[in-house]
C-alpha cells in the first residue's frame, strides 16, 4: 500500500519529462505545417498571377488582331469604292477630257460620234492650225471648249455638246463628292482618300501644269455656283495638302 502511494510522483516526473521533450517537436511540426501552407499559397498566387498575365497578353493580342482586321476591311472597302468610281464611264470620260488640252473622245453614253474637247480658247486656236483637226472636227461642229461649257448660265444658252459636257461634269462631281461624305461620316480620313484620288483632285484644283488655268478657274466657279459643296471641300483639302507638301519639301532643302 505504501509503494502504491509513491507512483503518482513518478508519473508526474514522466509527464514533465515528455512535455519537455515533445513540446519543441510539436511546435516545430506546427511551424513546418504553416510553412508548407504558405508555400502552397505562394505557388497558387504565382499561378494566379501568371494566368492573369497570360489573360492580359491574350486580350492584347486579340485587340491588336481585331484592329488589324478592321483596318484591313476598311482599306478593302475604300479600295472597292475607288475602283467603282474609276470604272464609271462618265467619270472616265470627264477625267480623260481634263487630262490633256486637246482630246478626241465620245462624250455621251447614247452616241458613238467622237468629239474634240478643248480646254480653252488657246487650245481651240491650236486645233485651228492643225488641218486634220480643223477639217474633221471644228468645221463639222464636233468640238467643245470645256472652259466655255462650264461657264455660269447666261442668256446665250449652251450648245448640244456643251450641255453634254456639263452633264458629264455634274455626275463626275456627284460621284467624287461621295468620298467627302464618307470622310464627314468618319469612315475615312482625307489622308486615306488622298492616296487614291490625289491625281483626279489635282486635275480639277490646279495641281497639274498641263491643265489649263482657265479650266480650273471654271471648275472652281462651277462647283460653287451649282452647289457641289462636297466636291469643293475635297478640292480645298487637296490644295491645302499640296501646300503642306511644298512647305515640307522647302524645309527639307533649307
C-alpha positions as CSV (number, residue, x, y, z in Angstrom):
1,X,0.0,0.0,0.0
2,X,2.9,2.5,0.9
3,X,4.6,1.7,-2.5
4,X,1.5,2.4,-4.5
5,X,1.2,5.9,-3.0
6,X,4.6,6.8,-4.3
7,X,3.6,6.0,-8.0
8,X,1.9,9.4,-8.8
9,X,5.2,11.2,-8.1
10,X,6.9,9.0,-10.7
11,X,4.1,9.6,-13.2
12,X,4.4,13.3,-12.7
13,X,8.1,13.2,-13.5
14,X,7.5,11.2,-16.7
15,X,4.8,13.7,-17.8
16,X,7.1,16.6,-17.2
17,X,9.9,14.9,-19.0
18,X,7.7,14.1,-22.0
19,X,6.4,17.6,-22.0
20,X,9.9,19.0,-22.1
21,X,10.9,16.5,-24.8
22,X,7.9,16.7,-27.1
23,X,6.9,20.3,-26.8
24,X,9.6,21.7,-29.1
25,X,8.9,18.8,-31.6
26,X,5.2,19.7,-31.6
27,X,5.9,23.4,-32.1
28,X,8.4,22.6,-34.9
29,X,5.8,20.4,-36.5
30,X,3.3,23.2,-36.3
31,X,5.7,25.7,-37.9
32,X,6.5,23.2,-40.6
33,X,2.8,22.8,-41.4
34,X,2.3,26.5,-41.5
35,X,5.4,27.0,-43.7
36,X,4.1,24.3,-46.2
37,X,0.7,26.1,-46.3
38,X,2.5,29.4,-47.0
39,X,4.4,27.7,-49.8
40,X,1.3,26.3,-51.3
41,X,-0.4,29.7,-51.1
42,X,2.6,31.3,-52.7
43,X,2.5,28.9,-55.6
44,X,-1.2,29.4,-56.0
45,X,-0.7,33.2,-56.0
46,X,2.1,32.8,-58.6
47,X,0.0,30.6,-60.8
48,X,-2.9,33.1,-60.5
49,X,-0.5,35.9,-61.4
50,X,0.8,34.0,-64.4
51,X,-2.7,33.2,-65.5
52,X,-3.6,36.9,-65.2
53,X,-0.6,38.0,-67.2
54,X,-1.4,35.4,-69.9
55,X,-5.0,36.6,-70.0
56,X,-3.8,40.2,-70.3
57,X,-1.4,39.2,-73.1
58,X,-4.1,37.2,-74.9
59,X,-6.5,40.2,-74.6
60,X,-3.9,42.5,-76.1
61,X,-3.2,40.1,-79.0
62,X,-7.0,39.8,-79.6
63,X,-7.3,43.6,-79.6
64,X,-4.4,44.0,-82.0
65,X,-5.8,41.3,-84.3
66,X,-9.3,42.9,-84.2
67,X,-7.8,46.3,-85.0
68,X,-5.7,44.9,-87.9
69,X,-8.8,43.1,-89.3
70,X,-10.9,46.2,-89.0
71,X,-8.2,48.3,-90.8
72,X,-7.9,45.7,-93.5
73,X,-11.7,45.6,-94.0
74,X,-11.8,49.4,-94.1
75,X,-9.0,49.6,-96.6
76,X,-10.7,46.9,-98.7
77,X,-14.0,48.8,-98.6
78,X,-12.2,52.1,-99.7
79,X,-10.4,50.3,-102.5
80,X,-13.7,48.9,-103.8
81,X,-15.3,52.4,-103.7
82,X,-12.4,53.8,-105.6
83,X,-12.5,51.0,-108.1
84,X,-16.2,51.6,-108.6
85,X,-15.6,55.3,-109.0
86,X,-13.0,55.0,-111.7
87,X,-14.9,52.3,-113.6
88,X,-17.8,54.7,-114.0
89,X,-17.9,55.6,-117.7
90,X,-18.9,59.2,-117.1
91,X,-16.1,59.6,-114.6
92,X,-13.7,58.0,-117.0
93,X,-14.8,60.4,-119.8
94,X,-14.5,63.5,-117.6
95,X,-11.1,62.5,-116.3
96,X,-9.9,61.8,-119.9
97,X,-11.1,65.2,-121.3
98,X,-9.5,67.1,-118.4
99,X,-6.2,65.2,-118.6
100,X,-5.0,67.0,-121.8
101,X,-5.8,70.2,-123.5
102,X,-6.9,68.6,-126.8
103,X,-8.7,65.2,-126.8
104,X,-10.8,63.2,-129.2
105,X,-13.5,61.1,-127.4
106,X,-17.1,60.0,-127.3
107,X,-18.7,62.3,-124.7
108,X,-22.2,60.7,-124.5
109,X,-23.5,57.2,-123.5
110,X,-26.0,57.1,-126.3
111,X,-23.7,58.2,-129.0
112,X,-20.7,56.8,-130.8
113,X,-19.6,60.0,-132.5
114,X,-16.2,61.4,-131.4
115,X,-16.0,65.0,-130.4
116,X,-12.9,67.2,-130.0
117,X,-12.7,68.5,-126.4
118,X,-10.5,71.6,-125.9
119,X,-9.5,73.1,-122.6
120,X,-9.7,76.7,-123.6
121,X,-9.5,79.2,-126.4
122,X,-5.8,78.7,-126.7
123,X,-6.4,75.0,-127.4
124,X,-9.1,75.9,-129.9
125,X,-6.7,78.2,-131.7
126,X,-4.1,75.4,-131.8
127,X,-6.6,73.0,-133.2
128,X,-7.5,75.5,-135.9
129,X,-3.8,75.4,-137.0
130,X,-3.9,71.6,-137.4
131,X,-5.7,70.9,-140.7
132,X,-6.8,67.4,-139.8
133,X,-8.5,68.6,-136.6
134,X,-9.9,71.7,-138.2
135,X,-11.4,69.8,-141.1
136,X,-12.6,66.7,-139.2
137,X,-13.9,68.3,-136.1
138,X,-14.1,72.1,-136.0
139,X,-15.6,72.7,-139.4
140,X,-18.0,69.8,-138.8
141,X,-19.2,71.3,-135.5
142,X,-17.9,68.4,-133.5
143,X,-15.9,70.4,-130.9
144,X,-16.4,71.9,-127.5
145,X,-14.3,74.2,-125.3
146,X,-14.6,73.0,-121.7
147,X,-13.9,76.3,-120.1
148,X,-16.9,77.8,-122.0
149,X,-19.1,74.8,-121.3
150,X,-18.7,75.2,-117.6
151,X,-19.5,78.9,-117.5
152,X,-22.3,80.3,-115.5
153,X,-25.7,80.0,-117.2
154,X,-26.4,83.1,-119.3
155,X,-28.8,84.3,-122.0
156,X,-26.7,82.8,-124.7
157,X,-27.5,79.2,-123.6
158,X,-25.4,76.2,-124.3
159,X,-24.7,74.2,-127.4
160,X,-25.6,70.5,-127.5
161,X,-22.0,69.4,-126.9
162,X,-21.6,72.0,-124.0
163,X,-24.7,70.6,-122.4
164,X,-23.3,67.1,-122.6
165,X,-20.0,68.2,-121.1
166,X,-21.9,69.8,-118.2
167,X,-24.0,66.6,-117.7
168,X,-20.7,64.6,-117.5
169,X,-19.2,67.0,-115.0
170,X,-22.4,67.0,-112.9
171,X,-22.2,63.3,-112.5
172,X,-18.5,63.3,-112.0
173,X,-18.8,65.9,-109.2
174,X,-21.6,63.9,-107.6
175,X,-19.6,60.7,-107.6
176,X,-16.5,62.5,-106.3
177,X,-18.4,64.2,-103.6
178,X,-19.5,60.8,-102.1
179,X,-15.9,60.4,-100.8
180,X,-16.3,63.6,-98.9
181,X,-19.5,62.3,-97.3
182,X,-17.6,59.2,-96.2
183,X,-14.9,61.4,-94.7
184,X,-17.5,63.5,-92.8
185,X,-19.3,60.4,-91.5
186,X,-16.0,59.2,-90.0
187,X,-15.4,56.2,-92.3
188,X,-12.1,57.6,-93.6
189,X,-9.7,60.4,-93.1
190,X,-8.9,62.8,-96.0
191,X,-5.3,61.4,-96.0
192,X,-6.7,57.8,-96.6
193,X,-8.8,59.1,-99.5
194,X,-6.0,61.3,-100.9
195,X,-3.8,58.3,-101.6
196,X,-6.3,57.1,-104.3
197,X,-7.7,60.4,-105.6
198,X,-4.8,62.9,-105.5
199,X,-4.3,62.8,-109.3
200,X,-8.0,63.4,-110.1
201,X,-8.2,66.1,-107.4
202,X,-5.1,67.7,-108.9
203,X,-6.8,67.7,-112.3
204,X,-9.6,69.9,-111.1
205,X,-7.9,72.0,-108.5
206,X,-4.9,73.5,-110.3
207,X,-2.3,70.9,-109.2
208,X,-1.1,70.0,-112.7
209,X,0.6,72.3,-115.2
210,X,-0.9,70.6,-118.3
211,X,-4.4,71.5,-117.2
212,X,-5.5,75.0,-118.4
213,X,-5.8,77.6,-115.7
214,X,-9.0,78.7,-117.4
215,X,-10.5,75.2,-116.9
216,X,-9.5,75.0,-113.2
217,X,-11.0,78.5,-112.7
218,X,-14.2,77.4,-114.5
219,X,-14.4,74.3,-112.4
220,X,-13.9,76.2,-109.1
221,X,-16.7,78.6,-110.2
222,X,-18.9,75.7,-111.3
223,X,-18.8,73.7,-108.1
224,X,-19.5,76.9,-106.2
225,X,-22.4,78.2,-108.3
226,X,-24.1,74.8,-108.9
227,X,-24.0,73.5,-105.3
228,X,-21.3,70.8,-105.1
229,X,-20.0,71.6,-101.6
230,X,-18.6,68.1,-101.1
231,X,-16.5,68.3,-104.2
232,X,-15.4,71.8,-103.3
233,X,-14.4,70.5,-99.8
234,X,-12.2,67.8,-101.4
235,X,-10.6,70.3,-103.8
236,X,-9.8,72.6,-100.8
237,X,-8.3,69.7,-98.9
238,X,-6.2,68.8,-101.8
239,X,-5.0,72.4,-102.2
240,X,-4.1,72.5,-98.5
241,X,-2.3,69.1,-98.8
242,X,-0.2,70.4,-101.7
243,X,0.8,73.5,-99.8
244,X,1.8,71.3,-96.8
245,X,3.9,69.1,-99.1
246,X,5.6,72.1,-100.7
247,X,6.4,73.6,-97.3
248,X,7.8,70.3,-96.0
249,X,10.0,70.0,-99.2
250,X,11.2,73.6,-98.7
251,X,12.1,72.8,-95.1
252,X,14.0,69.7,-96.1
253,X,16.1,71.7,-98.7
254,X,16.9,74.5,-96.3
